[in-house]
Amino acid sequence: DAGGAIVNTISAAHYGNFGQTNYAGSKGAIASMTYTWAVELARHRIRVNAISPSGTTRMSANAKVGGKTIELPFIDPNQNGAFVAFLCSDEADWVTGQCFGAGADRVQIVEQPKYGTAMYLPGGLTVDGVVENFKKVFDKRLENFGLMKPQYPFYDGVKVPEKKS
């Protein structure tokens, strides 16, 4: 009954990263598992958090952004260890159910999923009611997505890109 700490590993890829469906999906699942375990294991005094560590390795020294290969700056992956040690220590006995980005000289909360802007249709949802009101409520409010979070590109519809000649 001494309690303890679990630190899971997630990745920023769970925001959405082209070509990494299986990896991104599994890391998103681990984030959700972290929130659930924190609720379930609190009665046993077990804290559960997750870290999305930063670091440059041979595998990640180059990245594709916007179809171009870029060289990433060196980020010492060893910096993550100090934060993991903190999360496992008694100094963090009040921290549970959180996901953090760490490394590269920073620690940052990865915000948990939450409900945002809502559309209410008195009398219930109908297809006609949704069609009539959806754009009025959600126009310019849809979130950017993806690892690099570019500006939301789909306000004019999700379409097959035109081929360049």
N, C-alpha and C positions, 0 to 999 in steps of 0.2 A: 504493500500500500504506500510505497515511497514516491509514486508518481514517476515522471520522466519527461523526455522530450523526443519528438520525432521531427526530423527536418527532411521533407521531400524535395525533389529537384524537378522544377518545371523549366520552361524555356519561353523566351519572348516569341518563339515560333507559334505559340498557341493563339496569338493574335491573328494569325493567318499568314502563311508564307508560301508563295508559289512553289509547286513541285514537292511539297512536304506534307501532304494530307495526312498520312499515317503518323508521322512524327508530331505534327502540330495537334492532331486529334488526341493522341495519347498524352501529351503534355497538358492539354486543356482538361482532360479527364483527371489527371493527377491534381490539378488545381481544385477541381470540384471535390475530389476525394479528400483533399486537405481540409476544406471547410466542413465536410461531413464528419470526418474523424475527430475534428476539434470538438464538435458537438457531442459525439458519441463517447469520446474517451475522457472528457472533462471530469466525469464522476469518479474516474480512477486517478485523477490529478496528473493526467498525461497531456502535455501541450503538443499541438501539431501545427507546424508552420511549413512554408515552402520557400525555396530560394530559386530565383532565376539568375544563375551566375553569369557574369560577363568574363570574357577572356579570349585572347587571340591564341589560336593554335595553328599548326601547319594546315589543318583542314579548313580553318576559317580565315586564313590570312588574306584571301581574296574573296570578294562577294560580288554578286550581280545585283545591281540596282538600276532599274529602268532599262534593262537589257544590256547594260555596260558593266564590264568587270572593273571593280575598283579595289585598290589596296587599302586595307583597313589599318588604322594606327594600332600599335602594340598596346594591348591591355593585359596586364599581369594577372593571370588566373589565380595566382596564389593569394591575392587580396580577399578572395571569397572565404577563405578558411577562418579568418578572424570573426567574420559575421556569423558563420555557422557555430563557432565556439560560443559566441555570445548567446545565440538562440538556445543552445543546450545548457547554458549556465543558470544558476539560481538568480542571477541579476535579471533574467528575462522570464521569471516565473509568472508574470502577468500577461505574457504575449502568447496568444493562441489564435488559430484560425486565420492567419495572415499569410499572404504571399508577398515576397519582396524581390525586387531587382537589386543585385549587389555587384560590387566590383567597379572598376573604372573610377575609383575615388568617391563612390557614392553608395547610399542605401536608399531605396525608393519603394514606397508601397505600390504594389500592383493592385489597383482598385478592383474590388469584387464586382461581379455582375450585379446589376440593379435595374429596376424598372425606371424608365424615364418618362418623357412626354406621353400623355394618354389621350385617347379619343373616346368620348362617351356619347352614345346614341340612345337617348331616352326611348324606351319601348323595345330595345333590343337591337342586335346587329342583323342587318339584312344586306344582301349584295348591293342593292341600289343605294342604301344608306352609306355603306363603306365607300362605294365609288364616288358618291356625291361629296363626302366629307374628308376622305383620306388626304388628298393633296392640301386642302385648306389647313389641316392640323399638322401634318408631318413635313410639308415642303420646307426645305432648307434646314431640317432638323435631323435628317438621317446621318448616322455616324460614319466617319471615315473608318476604314478597317484595313487590316494587313499590317505586317511587321513594321513597315516604314511609314504607315498611315498617311498616304498621299491624300490630297483633297478628294472628297467623295466624287467619283467620276460618273455616276449613273443617274443623275437627275433627269436626263433625257432618255432614259431606258437602258436596259442591259441588252446590248446589241453585239453582233459579231463584228469585230473591227474590219474596216475596209482594207483590202490588200493594196499595198503600195506598189506602184508600177516601177 
